């Protein structure tokens, strides 16, 4: 073999190996972009899931606390009215009748609702609201981190060049979470719920 042929084959070998290396690098850039894109989509789905949890949970908690408070209000009203009958009693018969009303009211109240719990229910509601909002914040932060990682990957000069060669422009910059005025993104007005 002459030296020229060896040099030509060596140059062709370098070109072929370089092309293969370039192809592998480009494919790696593309695959990583796909993976980061999917991670950001999953992170956004988790944000949506946290919103749905809030939308499902908060009205149920408020309804439970409202029902509990209303029940206790009824019990206390009955007991107060029965006690008022004792205070207003003018004859021994009135006193006996009022005493029977108190016993009946107290017995009915404790049979229907043996333990006063509205304060604990309000505390549970407050804790659940705080926990729910914290979960949403964590998921939003995770989404923003996934978007930032994706955007950093596709914005690199050589990576952007490789992605333009290996894809049809499917990898575009993503926007991180921003506050919006959509109903699902708004925390519920708990005070309004109690007034309804």
C-alpha positions, 0 to 999 in steps of 0.5 A: 500500500502506498502512503497516499492511500493510507493517508486517504483511508486515515482521513476517511476513517477520522471523518467517519468516526467523527460523523458517528461521534457527532451523530451520537452526541446529537442524539444524546442532546435530543434524547436529553431534551425529550427527557427534560420536556417530559419532566416539565410536563409531569411537574405541571401535571403535579401542580394541576393535581395539587389544585384538584386536591384543593378543589375537592378537599376544601369545600368538603372540609368547610361543609363538615365544619359548618355542619358541626358548628350548626349542630353545636349552635342548636344544642347550645340554643336548646340548653340556653332556652331550657335554662332560661325557663328555670330563671323565668319560673314563677311557680314550683310547677314552672320550675319542675317543667323547666327542669324537665326541659333542661334534662330533655334538651341536655339528653337529646343534645348529648345523644345527638352529638356527644362531644363538642368539637367545632373548635377542633374542627376549625383547627383541623380546617386551618391545618388542612388549608395550610398543608394544601397551600404548602403542597401547591407551592412545592409543586409550583417550585418543582415545576419551575425547577423542571422548566429551568432545567429544560430551558437551560438545556435547549438554549445552549449554542451547540445544543440548539444547533444539534436540536435544529438538525435532529428535530423539526423545532419541537423544542421551544422555551417554556414559561415557568409558573406565573400567578394568574387569575384563573379560578383553579389557581385561586385559593378559595375564599373560606370566609365566603364559604362560611357565609353561604 
